[in-house]
Amino acid sequence: MKSPIRVMCVALTIALVGGMVIAPLTAAPQETISLAFSAGYKEDVLRANIAKFQQATGVQVQIDASPYDDLYKKTLLSLSTSANRYDVMFMDEVWIPGLARFLMPLDDLAKQLDVKDFVPATMQAGVYQGRLYALPVDPNVQLFIYRKDVFQQRGLQVPGTWDEVLHDAQVLNDPGKDVSGIVTTAGSDLQTALDTLLLIWSYGGDVLGKDGRASADTPEARRGVDMFLQLLRYAPPGVQSYSYPDITKAIQLGRAMMAIQWAGGARPMEDPASSIVAGKLGYALMPKGTRRAPMRGVWVIGIANTTQHRDAAWKFAQWITGREFGRDSVLYPAKAAAMHSARVSVLTDPKVIESLPYAPALLANLKVSWTRVRVPQYPDIQEAVREVAADITTGRIPVSDGLKSLDAKIDRIMEK
């Protein structure tokens, strides 16, 4: 996989656009903007509500939805070439360093917003090198989920450390009843890489140092990965083939007592039509090793600096990050993955908390959340972590050899 840096090719026009002073915008009626969006991931929420925006502004929105990996590639292609396919992009925050040069700076326009209402960590998701290039839409973050009813019955306290999680996973694991102590993923799924990073962070490590050199092969990182492997001993059989939806399903069916899962996957767990444990779950701060480090993955909205529809694009950015859509999206009965809001006023709304019992934990984890390394090469680094995490969690290579291999891969990526 080639580094995004080698694909990007721009330009003096970008520097010029970045320096322009942009006047307040008012959308012109009957304009059409093209939106790059994530397929099957909160897409139903957007499509159910987009008519409100179109009717209020007269701006039509053409939604081009793609799977996660394809979305990044298509967005990069549109922005870095003359394709100019998209006016507005829904992006994972980790893409911002690589795409910032193609995006319209929003610092001046953001002064029109009630910025204080956004969770601070979510605003940082769209910042790169001190400039704001995107606004937060959906603040996904990892949650620690547990069977509140079972913990009460067994006299167990909510675990605050990974050592306590390991103890409880062993106590609650019951293969004879098809019940596992904890569920996550192993193998080649991307979630394995992200959970591996979570545990590495929890024990004080990381995969890239501040000097731009790989830093995975350290005692801290090894301790984190070792803990992850111990937890996997109490995961469901066949966990090496699990993916994001399988984590949610295992909880829904009562086959796992604890889970590491993104907030986006928690809503279906509270749906009585598909979950036998709805109302029986607890949501907590992510446990710690030497520090607490839940991973955030804020989905943001950015505007192409080549768009011919700046007014309409800005109106859409204001709408999709606003309180009204935020509340509508949070309360929407999503079946697969919920969309939340980055606004404190929405996440603390009593009606929202009544509908989403994990909203307080979502907010609490966001406040102490960590972000993945902010470098343009991150998509390639994440792929390297995914490959090595798959080798380690399936037992193909020992932890130490895997982390040495990861260091070599990352250094090669950073040298490109």
N, C-alpha and C positions, 0 to 999 in steps of 0.2 A: 504494500500500500504506500503510495507516494505521499510525502508530507504535503499538507495544504499550502505551505510556503512556496513550494515549487510550482504549484498550480496557479497561485495568485499572480496576476500581472496587472498592475496599475501604476500610477499615474499622477500627473500633475493636476489633472482636473479634480481629483479627490482632495488634494491639499487646498485647492482654491475654494471648493465647496465647503470644506471644513472651516474656512475662515470667514464665510459669509454671515452677515447678520440677518436673521430670518424674522420677518414681521409676524405678528399674530395671524393665525390662519382661520379662514372660514370656508367650509366646503362648498364647492359649486354644485348645483343640482345636476342630476343625470350623468354624473361622472361614474366611471367603472374602474375599480382598482383590483389588482390581482394579488391574492394572498397565498403564500406558501404555508401549509399547515400540516400537522401530524395526523396521519391516517389511523383511525381506530383508537386514538388516544385523545379522548375528550372532544373528538370531532362531533359527536352527537349533541353535546352541550352547545357548541357554537352554532350548528345548523338549526337547532331548536329556537335560538334567540336572535339570529342575524336579521330576521325581518324587522325587528324593532329598530335596529340601527338604520336599515335601508329606508324604512318609512319616515323616520325622523329627519334624515339628512338628504334623501334623494340619491345617495351614493350607493351604487350596486357593488357587491363584492363577489368576485369569482374565486371560489375556494379550490385550490389545487392541493389535495391531500396525498402525502407519501409516507411510507414506513420510515422509521427513525433514520437508518443509515442512508436511505435514498434521499430523505429530506435534506440532510446536510450536503450531500453531493450536488443536488439540484440547486440548492440555495447558493452554494459556492460558485457553481457554473454560471448562474444567472447574474451574480454580482461581479464576478471577476472577468467576464467577457462582455462582448457587445450584445449578448442575448437579451438583457434587460427584461427578463420574463416576469419578475415580481416587483410590485411596488412596496409591499409590506410582508414581513417574514416573522413567523412564530419560531423561536429558536431556543435550544438548550443553552443555558448560560455559558457552558464551557466552550461554545463556538465563538463567543464574542471576541476574544483576542485575535483569532484568525480572520474574522470578518469585519472588524471595526473599521478598517480603512475604506470599506465600501458602504458604510452606513452613515446616515445623516446625523450629525451631533444634535443632541436634544437638550443640552444644558439650558439654553435660553427658553425654549418652549416649555420645559418642565416647570418653570416658574409660574405657569398658569395653573398648576396642579396643587392640591393639598398634599405636598410631599410628606408631611409629618404623619399622615395617616397610613403610610406604607411601613411595614416592618423594615427597619433599617437594613438588615441583611439582604432583603430582597432588592432594595435599590442598588446595592453594591453589585448585584448580579449583572447589571447592564453597564458597569463602569470598567473602562480599560485605560490605563495610563492617565488617570485623573479626569477623563472625559466621559460623559454619559451618552451611550449609543443605543440603549434600549430600556424599555420600562417593564417592570414585573407584571406578569399576568397570573401565572399559576405557581405558587411557592411550594413545590414538592420538597419533601424532606423525609429522611428515614425515621421511622418510629419503632419503639420496642413495644410489642403487643403480647399480651399474656391472657390466659384464661382466669379471669377474676374470680369466677365461682369456684373453680378447682383450687386455686391458691387459698381461698378462704376456708374451704373444706379441709385442706391439708395443713392449715396453720402456717402457710408460707408467706413471707414478706415479699414485697415487690423488690426484685434484685436491683442493686445499685452498681454492682461491679460485674465484670465478666466471670470472675471466679464464682460469684454467687449464681450467675446464670448457669454455669457449668454444673454446679452442684444440683440446682433445681432440675436441670435437664436430665440428669442421671436419675434423680428421685422419681420424676414423672414419666420417664420413658417406659413404655409397656408394649413391646412388640407383639406379645401374645394377643393383645386386644387391638392391634393395629393403631397404636397411639405412640407418637414420637415425642420426645422431650422438647424439641425445637425444630423449626423448619426454616430453611434458607435455600440457596442453590449451591451446587457444586458443578464441576465440568465447565463446558465452554460457553455457557450463557453469560451475558454481560453482567448480570446481577452478581455472579461469583466474583468478578473483578472488583465490583464496587464494594461488596462486603469484605473482600480481602483488604481493600484500601481502608475501609472503616476500622478494621481491627488493627491495621498498621498504625493509623493515626492515633487510635486509642492508647497505644503503648508508647507514643512519643516519636514514631517514625514517619517517613514519607518516602515517595519514590523519586522526587526531584528536589535538590537543595536550592537554597537561595542563590548559590553561585552558578546555577544552570547546569550542574553536573548531577548525574544519577546518584541516588542515595538509598537504594532499596536494600542493599546488603549490609544491614546494621543489626546490632543486638536487639534494638527496639522493634524493628520490622520483623525479625525472626520470631520474637516473642508474640507479636500480634498474629502472625500466620500460624504459629503453633497452637495458639488458643482457638483460632478458627477451625483447625483440623480436629481439635478435641471436641468442639461443639458438634461437628459433623458426625461424630460417632453416635449421636443421639438424634440424628435426622432420619427422615423416612427412608426405607429401602428404595433404591433407584433414584436417589436425590441427584446423582450425577447427570441425569437427563432433565431435571427440573428447570423451569423458566419462571418468569415473573407471575403469570397467572396460576401456576401450580402452587405457589406459596399461599395465595389467597384461597385457593380451593381446599388445601389441606386444613386451613383454619376453619373455613365454612363447614366442612364435613366433620369437624371435631377430632381430626386425626393428628393435631399438633397442639401442644400446650403453650408454646411460645413461638414468636416469629420476629425476624428482622424484615420489615417491609416498608415500602414507601407509603406515604399518606395517600397518594393517588390510588392505591389498591385497597384502602381500608373501607371505603364506602360500601362495596358489595358484601363485606363481612357483617354489616349491620342490616342487611336486607333479609327479612324473615322468609321471603319467598325462595331464597337460594342458600340461606345460612342457618344451620340448626343452632348456632351459638350467638345469634343476634341478641344483643343486650347482656351477654355474659362475658364480654371482653373488657380488658383494662388496657389503657394506653399510657406509656410512661416515657420519661427522658431516657435517651439511649444510655445504657450502662457504660461504665468507664473502666479502663485499665489503670493508666496513670492520669488520664484526662478524659473528659467527655467530648466526643467529636462526631455527632450525627452529621451525615453528609447531606448537603442540600443540593437540589437540582432545579433551580428556578427557571421556568419557561418564561421567556421575555418576548416583547414585540419590538421590532426595529423597522426603520424606513430606509429603503434604498436611496442613496444620494443621487442616483440618476433618474429617479421617478419624475414623471411629468405631471403627477397628481399629488403634489405635496399637501395641499389644503385638505383634500379628501383623505389622504393617508394619515395625517395628523388627527383628524376627527375620528378616524377608526381607532387609532392608538388610544385616544382619550376615552372612547367608549368601552373598549375591551379591558381597560385597566380601571374603569370607574366602579363606584360603589354599587350602582344598580345592576350591571352585568355580574359583578362579583357576587352579589347576594343571590341572583338568579342561578348562577353557575354552581354555587355551593349547595343550593337546595334542590338542584336538578337531580332526579332519580337515576343517576348513572348506573349502568349495569356492569361495566368493565373497569373503568378508571375514572374517578371523579376529578373535576377541575375545582380548585379552591380559589381563594382570593388573597392577594398580598396586603390587603387593607386590614389594619387592626380593628377598625369599626365593624367590619364584617365578621371577622373571626371571633370577636367578643360579643356579638349579637346573641341575646338569649335564645331566639328562635333557631339560630344556626347551631348553637351548642346543644339544644334539644334534639335537633335533627342529626347532628354529627357529634357524638360523644367524644370523639378524638380531637375535636377542634382545640381545646386547651393544650393538649399534648403537642399538637401541630405547631401552635404558637410558641410554646416553651422550647421545643427542639429547634425551631427556626432561630430563636434568639441566641442560641449557643452553637449554631451550625458552622460547619467547615465547608469550604469550597475546594474543588480540585484545582491543580496548579494552573495559573492564569498565563499560559503561553500559547502562541499560535499553533505550536506543534502538538497540543494536547490530544486531538483525536487520534493521532498515531501512537502517543504514549498510552492512551487508554486501550487501544488494540493490543499493544505489547503486554500490558497488565492482564488483559483477558486471556491471551495465549498462555502466559506463564501460570496464571491462577488455575487454568484448566489442567495443565500438566501436574501441578502440585496437588490439587484436590482429588484428582483421579489416581494419584500414587505413581505417576509415570516418572517423576523425578523428586528427589528429596528437597526440603525447603531451602537449605543453603545453596544447593546447585541452582535451584529455580531463581532465587534472588540474585545470584551472580549473573545468571543469564539475562535477567530483567535489566540489571545495571548496564550490561553490554548493549542491549537493544536500545535503551533510552539514550545512552551516549551517542550511538550512531544516529538516532533521530535528531538529536540536538545539534549534531555537527553538519547536518544537511543544509 
